[in-house]
Amino acid sequence: MFNDNGSFLLALFEFFLFFAWFMCLFWIFGDIFRSKDLGGGAKTFWVIFVIFVPWLGILVYLIARGSGMQERQIEQAKEIQAAQAQYIQSVAASGTSPTDQIASAKSLLDSGAITQAEFDSLKAKALA
């Protein structure tokens, strides 16, 4: 397959360039679709340009829009973190402690809304 060391090194270098282009392609596509200031037509133009003129498209994109790539990525990370924090707070707030559940069941028992057997089953569920 490889006649000498030079052909092996050249194949290795070509593989490295292909892998580097592929990684840049993923980063740029992610940035294109993450960007809120680009419309659909501009996103389509950038995608077609990067696909059909690969290295030149990547270089032009990095020169034209590369300065804001980090800000857009940080903004998305902050949005994800805020959504996660909101979800955690909503889940944590919805669960009440066993003491609160027993107190609520006791008030229902005192008002006559539930029977002693129902109170006992609610208490058993809260303590379980």
C-alpha positions in Angstrom: 0.0 0.0 0.0 2.7 2.5 1.0 5.9 2.3 -1.0 8.0 4.3 1.3 7.8 6.4 4.5 7.0 9.6 2.5 3.8 8.2 1.1 2.7 7.1 4.6 3.4 10.5 6.0 1.6 12.2 3.1 -1.4 9.9 3.7 -1.3 10.7 7.4 -1.2 14.5 6.6 -4.1 14.2 4.2 -6.1 12.3 6.9 -5.3 15.1 9.4 -6.4 17.8 7.0 -9.7 15.9 6.3 -10.3 15.5 10.0 -9.5 19.2 10.7 -11.9 20.2 7.9 -14.6 18.0 9.2 -14.3 19.4 12.8 -14.3 23.0 11.4 -17.4 22.1 9.4 -19.2 21.0 12.5 -18.2 24.1 14.5 -19.2 26.4 11.7 -22.5 24.7 11.0 -23.3 24.9 14.8 -22.5 28.6 14.8 -24.5 29.2 11.6 -27.7 27.6 13.1 -27.1 29.0 16.6 -26.8 32.6 15.2 -30.0 34.6 15.8 -28.9 37.6 13.7 -28.9 35.6 10.5 -32.0 35.0 8.5 -32.9 31.8 6.6 -31.5 33.0 3.3 -28.2 34.0 4.8 -27.9 30.7 6.7 -28.6 28.9 3.4 -26.0 30.9 1.6 -23.3 30.2 4.2 -24.1 26.4 4.3 -24.0 26.1 0.5 -20.8 28.2 0.4 -19.1 26.2 3.0 -20.1 22.9 1.4 -19.3 23.7 -2.2 -16.1 25.7 -1.6 -14.9 23.9 1.5 -11.6 25.5 2.6 -12.3 28.9 1.1 -15.8 28.9 2.6 -14.4 28.1 6.1 -11.8 30.8 5.9 -14.2 33.4 4.7 -16.7 32.5 7.4 -14.1 32.7 10.1 -12.9 36.1 8.8 -16.4 37.5 8.4 -18.1 36.1 11.4 -15.4 34.5 13.6 -15.2 37.3 16.1 -18.7 36.6 17.4 -18.5 32.8 17.5 -17.4 32.6 21.1 -20.1 35.1 22.3 -22.8 33.1 20.6 -21.6 29.9 22.2 -21.4 31.5 25.6 -24.9 32.9 25.2 -26.3 29.5 24.3 -24.5 27.9 27.3 -26.1 30.5 29.6 -29.5 29.9 28.1 -29.1 26.1 28.7 -27.9 26.7 32.2 -30.8 29.0 33.0 -33.3 26.5 31.6 -31.7 23.7 33.7 -31.8 25.9 36.9 -35.5 26.7 36.3 -36.3 23.1 35.8 -34.5 22.0 38.9 -36.3 24.7 40.9 -39.7 23.7 39.5 -39.1 20.0 40.4 -37.7 20.8 43.8 -40.6 23.2 44.7 -43.3 20.7 43.6 -42.2 18.1 46.1 -43.3 18.7 49.7 -41.8 17.2 52.8 -43.4 14.3 54.6 -44.1 16.6 57.5 -46.0 19.0 55.3 -48.0 16.2 53.8 -48.9 14.8 57.2 -49.9 18.2 58.5 -52.1 18.8 55.4 -53.7 15.4 55.9 -54.2 16.1 59.7 -56.0 19.4 58.8 -58.2 17.5 56.4 -59.0 14.9 59.1 -59.8 17.7 61.6 -62.1 19.4 59.1 -63.9 16.1 58.5 -63.0 15.9 54.8 -61.3 12.5 55.2 -61.7 9.6 57.6 -59.2 8.2 60.1 -58.5 5.3 57.7 -57.7 7.7 54.8 -55.5 9.7 57.2 -53.6 6.6 58.2 -53.0 5.6 54.5 -51.9 9.2 53.6 -49.5 9.2 56.6 -48.1 5.8 55.6 -47.5 7.1 52.0 -45.8 10.2 53.3 -43.5 8.2 55.6 -42.7 5.6 52.9 
